[in-house]
Amino acid sequence: MSRAVVIGAGFGGLALAIRLQSAGVDTTVIEARDKPGGRAYAWEKDGFTFDAGPTVITAPDAIRELWRLTGRDIGEDVKLVPVTPFYRLSWPDGTRFDYSNDDKQLRAEIARLNPEDVNGYRRFLGYSAGVYRDGYVKLGAVPFLDFRTMVKAAPALIRHQAWRSVYSIVSGYVRDERLRQALSFHTLLIGGDPTKSSGIYALIHKLERDGGVWWAEGGTNKLVSGMVALFERLGGRLVLGDPVTSIDTLGDRVTGVKTKSGGDFPADAVASNADIVHSYRDLLKGSRSAQRTAQKLLGKRYSPSLFLVHFGVRGTFPEIPHHQVLFGPRYQGLLADIYDHGVLPEDLAIYLHHPSATDPAMAPEGHSTFYALAPVPHLGKFPADWNEIGALVEQRILAEVQRRLIPDLSDRIVTKFSYAPPDFARDLNAHLGSGFSLEPILTQSAWFRAHNRDDAIANLYFTGAGTHPGAGIPGVLASAKATAGLMLGDSQ
């Protein structure tokens, strides 16, 4: 393989391109939007920098490894800053829980809610370490191309009771309902319902505990631009603002891609970081096998969408941490409404991102940058007119932030805008406007997920949230590592 094309400049696409280019493969990344990043897009408005997300950076060694491939240091391009607490979790009754990897502080926080759960947490940590070792370290970057690989993983899955949900597993260790939410909500950050996602995803707790939670100075977009700088320094080519319109095939081989501008990019191999349904259904219309795969994918379960309100305000708020989760009065019922019933709840759970708490340069002097994010049903479950209801949802979210954190918020807002499910569908070609692609349930994980290499088209590959191992920065970086291994191995 001497030439490769990667479709999409999200984290998965850029990480894969860096790996290929550092191995001597002439690699071109083609991005539809005017900026790289995919879901990690960014806007600058009225002096504020607004990151689209993802904003929780974990597994920093997986990021640093991309620079080490060629003996470089990430510090040449990106400054990573630790964030503590990792998150502040709060409930409507005023209860707060600061979550970090400071053992003494964390035990005190647990004891404040329920002293009897301190020992239960210690036992849960042992479980989390086990699934982290077996699910992430051993298998995270291993492509599941055939069912035999899944069979080999079965003993570990059985040992860790992978058929049980994260919430169920956590509930076996701690009794306080607030702690059960605090130790299970992480799957929401990768699109999973804690009451349905496999207990294997408890590995996220160990991942954060060992690696910490980090912030890229200047915003997540600066991590993206640092990856682009590394890629281009290695000799890679990035094409922006030119959507791929087709992946061309001849028999059971990919021959290259075509773009909206009329560009023709021949390639020995093509990897897509685009939405998995869009890739198969729309870009591979000329392949019968791809269309069969598309039909199978259409029958799967997809993660919810998201509604985000970005807002810049007058004043600074040192009492509000970088990451905060505002739980509502319900947990399991709220999740069922979003994931199962397609109901837009009134009691939304909100993730509040406050980057200027760590990085004041994200806002003009004397001001602060925020975004408030709420999971909402995807367009397949809730096909509403978001042009009509978007303003109502925005108002509801801001009112809750005002009620619980900033009493005069409405008077302080300098600028604001929202991002709704149709925006995910339009800007990212996200199937049903999903925020995270396939829902991470056991029957859609590993071999059951879209494969890193297509089963019928030998030189067609995938990276990103829709393939193994899944969404989130660590997941898509692991997918890039797995896919790069396949591509480089196949070319020998």
CORZI-V544918 format. One record per residue. RES is the residue in three letters. PHI is phi in whole degrees, -180 to 180 (* if undefined). OMEGA is omega in radians with two decimals (* if undefined). Layout:
RES&PHI&OMEGA / RES&PHI&OMEGA
This chain:
MET&*&3.12 / SER&-111&-3.12 / ARG&-130&3.10 / ALA&-135&3.02 / VAL&-119&3.05 / VAL&-113&-3.14 / ILE&-94&3.09 / GLY&103&-3.10 / ALA&-107&2.96 / GLY&-78&-3.14 / PHE&-58&-3.13 / GLY&-65&-3.13 / GLY&-66&3.14 / LEU&-67&3.14 / ALA&-64&3.10 / LEU&-64&-3.11 / ALA&-62&3.10 / ILE&-63&-3.14 / ARG&-64&-3.14 / LEU&-68&-3.10 / GLN&-64&3.14 / SER&-68&3.09 / ALA&-91&3.07 / GLY&95&3.11 / VAL&-90&3.12 / ASP&-69&-2.95 / THR&-119&3.05 / THR&-117&3.06 / VAL&-105&-3.12 / ILE&-116&-3.07 / GLU&-118&-3.09 / ALA&-71&-3.04 / ARG&-86&-3.09 / ASP&-78&3.11 / LYS&-134&3.02 / PRO&-76&3.05 / GLY&125&-3.10 / GLY&63&3.10 / ARG&-68&3.09 / ALA&-94&3.09 / TYR&-75&3.10 / ALA&-150&3.06 / TRP&-124&2.98 / GLU&-118&-3.04 / LYS&-147&3.08 / ASP&54&3.12 / GLY&87&3.12 / PHE&-99&2.99 / THR&-107&-3.12 / PHE&-116&3.04 / ASP&-81&3.07 / ALA&-73&-3.05 / GLY&116&-0.02 / PRO&-70&-3.05 / THR&-114&3.09 / VAL&-100&-3.10 / ILE&-99&3.10 / THR&-124&-3.13 / ALA&51&-3.07 / PRO&-61&3.13 / ASP&-65&3.10 / ALA&-67&3.09 / ILE&-78&-3.11 / ARG&-61&-3.12 / GLU&-58&-3.13 / LEU&-64&3.10 / TRP&-75&-3.10 / ARG&-68&3.13 / LEU&-55&-3.13 / THR&-121&3.06 / GLY&74&3.13 / ARG&-99&3.13 / ASP&-123&-3.11 / ILE&-59&-3.13 / GLY&-61&3.07 / GLU&-65&-3.02 / ASP&-124&-3.01 / VAL&-140&3.01 / LYS&-106&3.10 / LEU&-93&-3.08 / VAL&-120&3.12 / PRO&-69&3.12 / VAL&-115&3.06 / THR&-146&-0.10 / PRO&-64&3.08 / PHE&-58&3.11 / TYR&-147&2.84 / ARG&-106&3.11 / LEU&-104&-3.13 / SER&-139&-3.09 / TRP&-121&-3.06 / PRO&-59&-3.13 / ASP&-82&3.11 / GLY&97&3.11 / THR&-64&3.11 / ARG&-127&3.12 / PHE&-143&3.11 / ASP&-93&-3.02 / TYR&-104&-3.14 / SER&-153&3.06 / ASN&-107&3.00 / ASP&-82&-3.00 / ASP&-54&-3.08 / LYS&-62&-3.13 / GLN&-67&-3.11 / LEU&-67&3.09 / ARG&-61&3.12 / ALA&-66&3.12 / GLU&-64&3.12 / ILE&-66&-3.11 / ALA&-62&3.13 / ARG&-64&3.11 / LEU&-86&3.12 / ASN&-164&-3.09 / PRO&-55&-3.11 / GLU&-68&-3.10 / ASP&-88&3.12 / VAL&-62&3.12 / ASN&-69&3.09 / GLY&-63&3.09 / TYR&-63&3.13 / ARG&-59&3.12 / ARG&-70&3.07 / PHE&-62&3.13 / LEU&-61&3.07 / GLY&-64&3.09 / TYR&-63&-3.13 / SER&-59&3.12 / ALA&-64&3.14 / GLY&-67&-3.14 / VAL&-72&3.05 / TYR&-64&-3.13 / ARG&-64&-3.05 / ASP&-81&-3.04 / GLY&-92&-3.07 / TYR&-108&-3.09 / VAL&-65&-3.07 / LYS&-82&-2.95 / LEU&-120&-3.05 / GLY&-59&-3.11 / ALA&-108&3.09 / VAL&-100&-3.14 / PRO&-72&3.10 / PHE&-96&-3.06 / LEU&-94&3.12 / ASP&-143&-3.04 / PHE&-69&3.11 / ARG&-60&3.10 / THR&-63&3.11 / MET&-67&3.12 / VAL&-62&3.12 / LYS&-64&3.13 / ALA&-82&-3.02 / ALA&-57&-3.13 / PRO&-57&3.12 / ALA&-67&3.12 / LEU&-63&3.13 / ILE&-68&-3.12 / ARG&-59&-3.10 / HIS&-95&3.10 / GLN&53&-3.03 / ALA&-63&3.13 / TRP&-74&3.11 / ARG&-84&-3.13 / SER&-79&3.07 / VAL&-57&-3.12 / TYR&-62&3.12 / SER&-64&3.12 / ILE&-61&-3.12 / VAL&-59&-3.11 / SER&-65&3.07 / GLY&-75&-3.10 / TYR&-110&-3.12 / VAL&-127&-3.04 / ARG&-102&-3.09 / ASP&-69&-3.07 / GLU&-62&3.13 / ARG&-66&3.09 / LEU&-69&3.07 / ARG&-61&3.08 / GLN&-70&-3.10 / ALA&-63&-3.08 / LEU&-97&-3.12 / SER&-123&-3.01 / PHE&-69&-3.01 / HIS&-58&-3.12 / THR&-64&3.07 / LEU&-62&-3.13 / LEU&-75&3.05 / ILE&-122&3.04 / GLY&90&-3.07 / GLY&-104&3.04 / ASP&-80&-3.12 / PRO&-56&-3.13 / THR&-87&3.12 / LYS&-130&-3.13 / SER&-66&-3.09 / SER&-56&3.08 / GLY&-56&3.09 / ILE&-55&-3.09 / TYR&-73&2.96 / ALA&-64&3.08 / LEU&-60&-3.12 / ILE&-60&-3.14 / HIS&-63&3.12 / LYS&-67&3.12 / LEU&-58&3.14 / GLU&-70&-3.11 / ARG&-62&-3.11 / ASP&-79&-3.01 / GLY&-97&-3.11 / GLY&81&3.05 / VAL&-117&-2.97 / TRP&-129&3.10 / TRP&-132&3.05 / ALA&-89&-3.09 / GLU&-56&-3.07 / GLY&97&3.10 / GLY&116&3.09 / THR&-56&3.10 / ASN&-60&3.12 / LYS&-74&3.02 / LEU&-67&3.09 / VAL&-61&-3.11 / SER&-66&3.06 / GLY&-67&3.08 / MET&-66&3.10 / VAL&-63&3.14 / ALA&-60&3.11 / LEU&-62&-3.12 / PHE&-60&-3.11 / GLU&-71&3.08 / ARG&-64&3.10 / LEU&-77&3.13 / GLY&108&-3.14 / GLY&-75&-3.12 / ARG&-119&3.10 / LEU&-115&3.10 / VAL&-109&-3.11 / LEU&-113&3.02 / GLY&67&-3.11 / ASP&-141&-3.06 / PRO&-60&2.98 / VAL&-71&-3.13 / THR&-105&3.10 / SER&-158&2.93 / ILE&-101&-3.04 / ASP&-85&3.14 / THR&-129&3.00 / LEU&-137&-3.03 / GLY&66&-3.12 / ASP&-103&3.14 / ARG&-131&2.98 / VAL&-84&3.13 / THR&-112&3.13 / GLY&153&-3.13 / VAL&-136&3.01 / LYS&-119&-3.09 / THR&-120&-3.07 / LYS&-60&-3.11 / SER&-76&-3.07 / GLY&100&3.14 / GLY&-66&3.13 / ASP&-126&-3.05 / PHE&-120&3.07 / PRO&-65&-3.12 / ALA&-155&3.02 / ASP&-80&3.11 / ALA&-155&3.10 / VAL&-127&3.06 / ALA&-124&-3.13 / SER&-108&2.98 / ASN&-103&3.09 / ALA&-75&3.08 / ASP&-51&-2.99 / ILE&-67&3.11 / VAL&-70&3.10 / HIS&-58&-3.12 / SER&-61&-3.08 / TYR&-76&-3.01 / ARG&-76&-2.99 / ASP&-99&-3.05 / LEU&-89&-3.10 / LEU&-118&-3.10 / LYS&-63&-3.11 / GLY&-84&-3.11 / SER&-111&3.12 / ARG&-66&-3.13 / SER&-64&3.13 / ALA&-65&3.14 / GLN&-69&3.05 / ARG&-66&3.10 / THR&-63&3.12 / ALA&-59&3.13 / GLN&-63&3.08 / LYS&-65&-3.12 / LEU&-65&-3.14 / LEU&-65&-3.13 / GLY&-89&-3.09 / LYS&-90&3.13 / ARG&-91&-3.12 / TYR&-117&-3.13 / SER&-63&3.10 / PRO&-64&2.99 / SER&-95&-3.10 / LEU&-137&2.97 / PHE&-123&-3.10 / LEU&-118&2.99 / VAL&-116&3.05 / HIS&-95&3.14 / PHE&-149&3.06 / GLY&-110&-3.03 / VAL&-132&3.00 / ARG&-75&3.10 / GLY&102&3.06 / THR&-121&-2.97 / PHE&-136&-3.11 / PRO&-62&3.14 / GLU&-79&3.12 / ILE&-101&-3.07 / PRO&-72&-3.11 / HIS&-61&-3.13 / HIS&-122&3.10 / GLN&-143&3.07 / VAL&-114&3.09 / LEU&-101&3.09 / PHE&-70&3.05 / GLY&-93&-3.13 / PRO&-71&3.13 / ARG&-117&3.05 / TYR&-126&-3.11 / GLN&-64&3.13 / GLY&-65&3.11 / LEU&-64&3.13 / LEU&-63&3.12 / ALA&-64&3.11 / ASP&-60&-3.05 / ILE&-75&-3.01 / TYR&-84&-3.00 / ASP&-108&-2.95 / HIS&-91&-3.10 / GLY&66&-3.14 / VAL&-104&3.03 / LEU&-86&-3.02 / PRO&-73&3.01 / GLU&-81&-3.09 / ASP&-96&-3.09 / LEU&-67&2.93 / ALA&-88&-2.99 / ILE&-127&2.94 / TYR&-98&-3.10 / LEU&-106&3.13 / HIS&-105&-3.07 / HIS&-130&-3.01 / PRO&-64&-3.13 / SER&-70&3.01 / ALA&-65&3.12 / THR&-98&-2.95 / ASP&-135&-3.07 / PRO&-58&-3.12 / ALA&-68&3.09 / MET&-71&-3.14 / ALA&-139&3.03 / PRO&-60&-3.12 / GLU&-55&3.14 / GLY&78&-3.14 / HIS&-129&-3.13 / SER&-138&3.10 / THR&-108&3.11 / PHE&-138&2.68 / TYR&-139&3.09 / ALA&-116&-3.05 / LEU&-119&3.07 / ALA&-130&3.02 / PRO&-68&3.13 / VAL&-137&3.13 / PRO&-61&3.09 / HIS&-74&-3.00 / LEU&-66&3.11 / GLY&-74&-3.14 / LYS&-97&-3.08 / PHE&-139&-3.05 / PRO&-82&-3.08 / ALA&-87&3.03 / ASP&-88&-3.08 / TRP&-70&3.03 / ASN&-65&3.14 / GLU&-88&-3.01 / ILE&-93&-3.10 / GLY&-58&-3.12 / ALA&-63&3.12 / LEU&-67&3.14 / VAL&-65&3.09 / GLU&-58&-3.14 / GLN&-61&-3.12 / ARG&-64&-3.13 / ILE&-66&-3.12 / LEU&-65&3.12 / ALA&-64&3.13 / GLU&-70&3.07 / VAL&-63&3.11 / GLN&-65&-3.10 / ARG&-64&-2.99 / ARG&-100&-3.03 / LEU&-134&-3.02 / ILE&-129&-2.99 / PRO&-56&-3.12 / ASP&-109&-3.07 / LEU&-55&-3.06 / SER&-60&3.14 / ASP&-82&-3.05 / ARG&-96&-3.05 / ILE&-66&3.13 / VAL&-97&-3.13 / THR&-151&3.12 / LYS&-161&3.00 / PHE&-161&-3.09 / SER&-118&3.12 / TYR&-135&-2.95 / ALA&-118&-3.14 / PRO&-50&3.12 / PRO&-63&3.10 / ASP&-69&3.06 / PHE&-62&-3.13 / ALA&-67&-3.08 / ARG&-77&-3.01 / ASP&-78&-3.02 / LEU&-116&-3.04 / ASN&53&-3.10 / ALA&-72&-3.14 / HIS&-58&-3.13 / LEU&62&-3.09 / GLY&70&-3.12 / SER&-60&3.13 / GLY&-82&-2.98 / PHE&-141&-3.13 / SER&68&-3.06 / LEU&-60&3.10 / GLU&-66&-3.08 / PRO&-82&3.00 / ILE&-101&-3.02 / LEU&-58&-3.10 / THR&-79&3.02 / GLN&-131&-3.14 / SER&-119&3.09 / ALA&55&-3.09 / TRP&-62&-3.11 / PHE&-78&3.10 / ARG&-88&3.05 / ALA&-58&-3.03 / HIS&-79&-3.14 / ASN&-67&3.01 / ARG&-128&-3.12 / ASP&-62&-3.09 / ASP&-71&-3.04 / ALA&-110&-3.11 / ILE&-104&-2.87 / ALA&-65&-3.09 / ASN&-114&3.06 / LEU&-113&-3.02 / TYR&-131&-3.13 / PHE&-137&3.05 / THR&-144&3.12 / GLY&112&-2.97 / ALA&-66&-3.05 / GLY&-80&-3.12 / THR&-110&-3.13 / HIS&-69&0.06 / PRO&-93&3.08 / GLY&140&-2.99 / ALA&-84&-3.09 / GLY&88&-3.09 / ILE&-58&3.11 / PRO&-59&-3.12 / GLY&-66&-3.09 / VAL&-73&3.05 / LEU&-68&3.08 / ALA&-68&3.10 / SER&-63&3.12 / ALA&-64&3.13 / LYS&-66&3.12 / ALA&-63&-3.10 / THR&-69&3.09 / ALA&-62&3.10 / GLY&-60&3.10 / LEU&-65&-3.07 / MET&-63&-3.13 / LEU&-72&3.10 / GLY&-69&-3.14 / ASP&-67&-3.06 / SER&-86&-3.11 / GLN&-83&*
